[in-house]
């Protein structure tokens, strides 16, 4: 059994009792120090699920054995086992066979946040272990079309094998840097080390943090702040800039956050860039209140603590008359919260100003 580290995350200040209880139930949490597994004769699905001797390997994906989140072990094992069987004995799933050692860092769930705080830390582990160039990094072909993936990888001289789209892989030898056990869990030394490693290779200028940033999701058109114009009228006199990360390269995103003292963002993958803020900086997360009371596990609260960034939370109602409807729907549907999570929210301006006051 690996040694578990208890991570005590401070409760955000000035919360209603019902909201404070959501944080209290999630701290402290326990997490093992990530390790690298060496496997002989492994199967790797296109999405990064790993089978070894017929079992899904713990550490190849999030939430395989967790009391914190719903476990996905059984459905992921079933999916990977079916893919293994068809790739090995059938004809409808093509497969590649690799005799050179492989390193796998990608997994079943993927977005920008998982890339920077889940998969790049795994790459860092492999590089620290000195696995390259003897081993080759295996990545799915579709990643070549993702600018931030390619921009991040260009900083490193890595041997990469691109797995053709839809193909599965059989590896004679596989090195598997472990995923964190569940999505809302971070090993602080690893996250601080990864932040510095990425800054060393991508940071354009080392400047003190003075900027104040508000992240808009308007270009995404989903899960937005309904009264954003009013929010910006409040924030701009306080020195805030409104930015969208879609317009910035990977290096520019790192540079922007390195220079940022105060960051305000609605929950979304772009908020994961708080990882690149300097220690002692500040992050205010705008949270969809009804969704938070059904399924949200507050990963950015834990990530902020891991990289020594001060965190505050502001709970927001869903826009218009949909709030009660959405909350009732969420209760009826249990864990099926797609309707809830994708709603726009309304930010209380007086509360926002009050929460920012100590920081501005």
C-alpha atoms as one frame of an Amber mdcrd trajectory, in Angstrom:
protein
   0.000   0.000   0.000   1.439   3.410  -0.966   1.827   5.990   1.784  -1.065
   8.476   1.771  -0.484  12.180   2.326  -3.270  14.105   4.073  -3.873  17.470
   2.383  -5.625  20.031   4.589  -7.137  22.771   2.416  -8.285  25.934   4.245
 -12.009  26.689   4.041 -12.661  29.844   1.960 -13.685  32.814   4.112 -17.102
  34.398   4.564 -19.420  31.647   3.296 -23.024  30.807   4.152 -23.260  27.719
   6.347 -24.778  25.585   3.568 -21.901  26.483   1.245 -19.216  26.173   3.881
 -20.371  22.604   4.526 -19.536  21.680   0.921 -15.875  22.541   1.521 -15.735
  21.039   5.013 -16.780  17.663   3.627 -13.814  17.671   1.230 -10.920  18.568
   3.519  -8.635  17.058   4.470  -8.243  14.573   1.642  -5.621  11.890   1.136
  -3.469  11.272  -1.902  -0.430   9.068  -2.583   2.737  10.460  -4.101   2.491
   9.645  -7.835   4.776   6.868  -9.068   5.754   5.290 -12.389   4.656   1.734
 -13.161   6.650  -0.526 -15.466   4.466  -3.085 -17.227   5.359  -5.922 -19.581
   2.828  -6.903 -22.231   0.281  -4.108 -21.778  -2.689  -3.065 -23.905  -3.337
   0.666 -24.410  -6.622   1.908 -25.852  -6.615   4.936 -28.142  -7.925   6.973
 -25.205  -5.157   5.835 -22.851  -6.897   3.113 -20.840  -4.385   0.402 -19.918
  -5.038  -3.309 -19.418  -2.483  -5.655 -17.882  -3.244  -9.356 -17.334  -6.901
  -8.576 -18.024  -7.200  -5.887 -15.350  -7.543  -2.147 -15.750  -4.378  -0.609
 -14.315  -4.934   1.808 -11.433  -3.299   5.078 -12.356  -4.198   5.055 -16.055
  -7.250   7.272 -15.498  -8.945   9.367 -12.847 -11.641   8.041 -10.519 -10.987
   4.320 -10.820 -11.009   3.673  -7.094 -12.161   6.691  -5.168 -14.433   7.563
  -2.320 -14.306  11.217  -3.352 -15.838  10.824  -6.843 -18.031   8.240  -8.500
 -15.850   5.272  -9.506 -15.503   4.597 -13.232 -13.510   1.382 -12.849 -16.183
  -1.051 -14.051 -17.385   0.872 -17.158 -13.811   1.762 -18.120 -12.635  -1.836
 -17.609 -15.546  -3.127 -19.711 -14.754  -0.655 -22.492 -11.018  -1.426 -22.495
 -11.566  -5.186 -22.291 -13.928  -5.130 -25.279 -11.418  -3.046 -27.237  -8.598
  -5.438 -26.311 -10.627  -8.481 -27.374 -11.650  -7.001 -30.732  -8.152  -5.635
 -31.434  -6.545  -8.986 -30.603  -9.029 -11.438 -32.107 -11.285  -9.401 -34.427
 -10.832  -7.190 -37.462 -12.875  -4.056 -36.823 -10.360  -2.390 -34.480  -6.846
  -2.016 -35.940  -3.890  -2.190 -33.581  -0.228  -1.209 -33.516   2.409  -3.431
 -31.877   5.391  -1.683 -30.275   8.620  -3.405 -29.294  10.312  -0.188 -28.166
   9.416   0.980 -24.628   6.455   3.370 -24.509   5.440   6.145 -22.118   1.719
   6.963 -21.850   0.484  10.184 -20.209  -2.956  10.751 -21.793  -6.194   9.336
 -20.467  -9.911   8.873 -20.978 -10.929  12.407 -20.013  -9.259  15.254 -21.817
  -9.471  19.023 -21.950  -7.089  21.929 -21.442  -7.250  21.716 -17.642  -6.439
  18.005 -17.608  -3.604  18.588 -20.076  -1.780  21.133 -17.926  -2.504  19.821
 -14.428  -2.927  16.113 -15.159  -0.932  14.976 -18.166   2.008  17.393 -18.279
   2.886  16.493 -14.665   3.014  12.868 -15.819   5.353  13.840 -18.653   7.504
  15.679 -16.116   7.760  12.474 -14.059   8.927  10.484 -17.097  11.537  13.081
 -17.984  12.820  13.286 -14.414  13.158   9.491 -14.406  15.336   9.695 -17.528
  13.066   7.436 -19.595  13.786   9.320 -22.834  15.200   8.777 -25.427  15.201
   5.018 -24.716  11.431   5.146 -24.412   8.991   6.861 -26.800   6.019   9.022
 -25.825   2.813   7.548 -27.266   0.106  10.085 -28.056  -3.139   9.833 -30.056
  -2.967  11.250 -33.578  -5.817  13.675 -32.850  -3.622  15.553 -30.356  -1.588
  16.872 -33.291  -4.541  19.099 -34.179  -4.650  20.745 -30.723  -2.509  23.929
 -30.699  -1.810  24.072 -26.960  -0.637  20.442 -26.962   1.808  21.012 -29.777
   2.957  24.356 -28.371   3.714  22.749 -25.020   5.579  19.808 -26.560   7.690
  21.968 -28.873   9.729  23.124 -25.886  11.052  19.602 -25.326  13.159  17.335
 -27.504  11.034  14.208 -27.189  10.709  11.082 -29.329   6.969  10.833 -30.060
   4.983   8.014 -31.622   1.600   9.160 -32.950  -1.009   6.419 -32.602  -3.226
   6.502 -35.725  -6.770   7.600 -35.007  -8.973   4.724 -33.896  -6.046   2.337
 -33.416  -5.250   0.474 -30.219  -1.737  -0.377 -29.023   0.082  -3.422 -27.660
   3.329  -2.602 -25.848   6.117  -4.995 -24.996   7.206  -2.548 -22.278   5.107
   0.320 -20.947   6.086   3.039 -18.482   2.954   4.508 -16.922   3.318   7.666
 -14.795   0.250   7.495 -12.601  -2.739   9.816 -12.870  -3.815  11.379  -9.633
  -6.476   9.080  -8.138  -9.414  11.423  -8.724 -10.026  14.651 -10.562 -10.195
  16.967  -7.538  -6.912  15.888  -5.938  -3.426  17.335  -6.285  -0.059  16.410
  -4.754   1.251  19.922  -3.916   5.005  19.291  -4.438   4.263  17.854  -7.889
   2.099  20.795  -8.921   4.622  23.380  -7.727   7.435  21.540  -9.507   5.405
  21.263 -12.732   4.560  24.975 -12.620   8.236  25.889 -12.352   9.249  23.369
 -15.027   6.747  24.755 -17.524   7.673  28.345 -16.714  11.358  27.540 -17.212
  10.592  26.393 -20.765   7.781  28.758 -21.819   7.969  31.947 -19.779   8.862
  34.902 -21.966   9.680  37.476 -19.254   9.996  37.153 -15.493   7.834  40.012
 -14.223   6.308  40.714 -10.800   2.557  40.005 -10.518   0.672  43.298 -10.892
  -2.154  42.587 -13.343  -5.804  42.033 -12.456  -7.597  39.693 -14.844 -11.227
  38.777 -15.451 -11.687  35.738 -17.692 -14.654  35.891 -20.037 -16.341  32.840
 -21.571 -18.303  34.887 -24.103 -16.467  33.313 -27.054 -17.397  29.875 -25.756
 -21.082  30.814 -25.577 -21.713  28.271 -22.838 -21.737  28.624 -19.048 -21.316
  32.381 -19.157 -21.951  35.258 -16.755 -25.365  36.587 -17.720 -24.745  40.100
 -16.378 -21.138  40.317 -17.605 -21.461  43.909 -18.834 -22.385  45.050 -15.331
 -19.568  42.938 -13.854 -17.061  44.620 -16.181 -18.393  48.085 -15.300 -17.566
  47.253 -11.692 -14.184  45.647 -12.363 -12.607  48.031 -14.883 -12.310  51.000
 -12.471 -10.543  48.573 -10.110  -7.886  47.949 -12.756  -9.160  44.670 -14.187
  -8.599  43.577 -17.786 -11.092  41.315 -19.546  -9.332  38.544 -21.482 -10.121
  35.324 -23.321  -7.514  32.565 -23.337  -8.733  31.359 -26.744  -6.810  34.291
 -28.238  -3.484  33.425 -26.567  -0.814  30.827 -27.247   0.226  28.405 -24.518
   3.310  30.495 -23.686   1.231  33.692 -23.641  -1.232  32.108 -21.204   1.634
  31.177 -18.880   3.088  34.696 -19.205  -0.275  36.349 -18.527  -0.935  34.345
 -15.383   2.634  34.759 -14.142   2.041  38.521 -14.231  -1.408  38.332 -12.579
  -1.936  39.286  -8.954  -5.743  38.886  -8.866  -7.720  36.506 -11.097 -11.525
  36.302 -11.327 -13.132  33.509 -13.326 -16.241  31.436 -13.632 -15.631  27.706
 -13.331 -14.235  26.301 -16.593 -11.093  24.754 -18.064  -9.443  28.158 -18.515
  -9.512  28.716 -14.764  -6.903  25.959 -14.497  -4.354  28.549 -15.628  -4.294
  29.728 -12.013  -1.622  27.037 -11.784   0.818  29.505 -13.394   0.189  32.333
 -10.929   2.956  33.182  -8.517   2.659  32.013  -4.928   0.736  34.519  -2.807
  -1.469  35.700  -5.691  -5.263  35.588  -5.462  -8.052  33.743  -7.252 -11.797
  34.331  -6.932 -13.934  31.572  -8.424 -17.501  32.348  -9.499 -19.487  29.172
  -8.883 -22.801  27.912 -10.232 -24.561  27.471  -6.884 -27.228  24.869  -7.778
 -24.653  22.715  -9.584 -22.246  22.960  -6.646 -24.889  21.452  -4.395 -25.319
  18.399  -6.605 -21.964  17.308  -8.007 -19.188  19.918  -8.048 -15.994  18.824
  -6.239 -14.144  22.196  -6.223 -10.948  21.198  -8.071  -9.753  24.812  -8.424
  -9.979  25.337  -4.673  -7.634  22.383  -4.211  -5.397  23.369  -7.131  -5.036
  26.920  -5.768  -3.948  25.521  -2.415  -1.479  23.159  -4.113   0.290  26.063
  -5.859   0.003  28.420  -2.853  -2.550  30.816  -4.374  -5.141  32.442  -2.079
  -8.673  31.317  -2.925 -12.128  32.798  -2.497 -15.486  31.506  -3.728 -18.653
  33.345  -4.704 -21.760  31.250  -5.246 -24.048  32.525  -8.000 -27.664  31.709
  -8.917 -28.589  30.471 -12.378 -29.839  33.182 -14.720 -33.485  34.141 -14.900
 -36.336  31.978 -13.711 -34.418  28.788 -14.537 -32.680  28.608 -11.145 -35.361
  26.759  -9.179 -36.280  24.652 -12.229 -32.651  23.635 -12.682 -32.198  22.817
  -9.009 -35.358  20.697  -8.960 -34.218  18.952 -12.144 -30.845  18.196 -10.609
 -32.446  16.681  -7.524 -34.722  14.492  -9.642 -31.924  13.336 -11.935 -29.372
  12.598  -9.212 -25.958  12.600 -10.870 -27.265  13.561 -14.311 -26.447  17.265
 -14.004 -25.767  18.310 -17.591 -28.698  20.725 -17.504 -27.412  22.364 -14.334
 -23.751  22.737 -15.217 -24.346  24.399 -18.588 -26.550  27.272 -17.373 -25.487
  30.912 -17.293 -25.159  32.516 -13.859 -25.840  35.946 -12.391 -23.120  37.573
 -10.282 -24.197  39.634  -7.272 -22.254  42.878  -7.801 -22.300  44.006  -4.170
 -20.932  40.664  -3.009 -18.292  40.678  -5.747 -17.083  44.128  -4.695 -17.025
  43.068  -1.047 -15.006  39.919  -1.757 -12.466  41.776  -3.876 -12.054  44.670
  -1.429  -9.219  43.063   0.634  -7.300  42.351  -2.584  -7.632  45.672  -4.408
